[in-house]
Amino acid sequence: MRTLDWIPLDLAAPRAVEVGDMISADAGGTPIYRVLALEADRAWVATAAGAPARAMPLDGFRWKGRES
């Protein structure tokens, strides 16, 4: 079974967020979003496959999930 380990999101780092990443405002909190596209300082995200995508500011997210 896959689990997500949460690491702090450093938006100043190069390529801090990439398409396919899982991000959240709280570590392990909900909602958890998958990044579908990036645009300036926003990410197009969705909570599940087939769910409507919406653009959200990246500075509202604090955590990035890594599958382990």
Backbone torsions as a table, in degrees:
resi	resn	phi	psi	omega
1	MET	NA	133.8	178.8
2	ARG	-83.5	142.3	173.5
3	THR	-127.5	163.0	177.4
4	LEU	-107.2	129.2	169.8
5	ASP	-98.1	134.3	-176.1
6	TRP	-100.7	132.2	177.1
7	ILE	-124.1	148.5	177.8
8	PRO	-61.0	140.0	-179.9
9	LEU	-89.2	118.1	179.7
10	ASP	-103.2	95.0	-175.9
11	LEU	-67.9	-15.1	177.6
12	ALA	-80.9	-15.5	-179.5
13	ALA	-74.7	147.2	175.3
14	PRO	-62.2	137.8	178.7
15	ARG	52.6	43.3	-179.0
16	ALA	-60.3	-37.1	179.6
17	VAL	-129.5	135.0	178.3
18	GLU	-130.9	160.1	176.4
19	VAL	-56.9	132.9	-179.6
20	GLY	100.0	-16.2	179.6
21	ASP	-67.2	153.6	172.6
22	MET	-103.0	127.3	-179.0
23	ILE	-133.1	156.9	-178.8
24	SER	-155.1	158.5	174.6
25	ALA	-76.4	-28.6	179.3
26	ASP	-125.4	142.1	179.2
27	ALA	-62.3	114.2	-179.7
28	GLY	73.8	2.8	-179.9
29	GLY	-80.3	173.1	177.8
30	THR	-116.5	150.7	-0.5
31	PRO	-79.7	156.1	172.8
32	ILE	-107.4	129.3	-176.4
33	TYR	-112.1	146.0	169.3
34	ARG	-100.3	133.2	-179.8
35	VAL	-78.2	123.3	-179.6
36	LEU	-100.1	-30.6	179.8
37	ALA	-162.7	158.7	178.0
38	LEU	-121.1	143.1	-177.4
39	GLU	-149.7	107.8	-178.4
40	ALA	52.9	-117.5	-178.5
41	ASP	-103.1	23.9	179.6
42	ARG	-125.9	156.4	174.0
43	ALA	-120.8	137.0	170.3
44	TRP	-86.6	120.3	-172.3
45	VAL	-130.9	159.8	173.8
46	ALA	-144.6	151.9	-178.9
47	THR	-84.9	-19.9	-179.7
48	ALA	-156.9	161.3	176.8
49	ALA	-59.6	130.1	179.6
50	GLY	85.2	-8.7	177.9
51	ALA	-74.3	153.5	179.3
52	PRO	-62.0	138.6	177.6
53	ALA	-88.7	149.6	174.9
54	ARG	-145.4	151.7	179.7
55	ALA	-87.3	130.9	179.1
56	MET	-134.3	145.0	179.0
57	PRO	-66.2	135.4	-179.1
58	LEU	-63.4	-30.2	-177.0
59	ASP	-71.0	-3.2	174.2
60	GLY	-85.3	-6.9	-179.1
61	PHE	-106.0	141.7	-178.1
62	ARG	-119.9	-14.5	-172.0
63	TRP	-133.6	148.3	177.1
64	LYS	-126.4	132.6	-179.9
65	GLY	-92.8	140.1	174.1
66	ARG	-120.2	128.5	178.1
67	GLU	-72.4	137.9	178.2
68	SER	-131.2	NA	NA
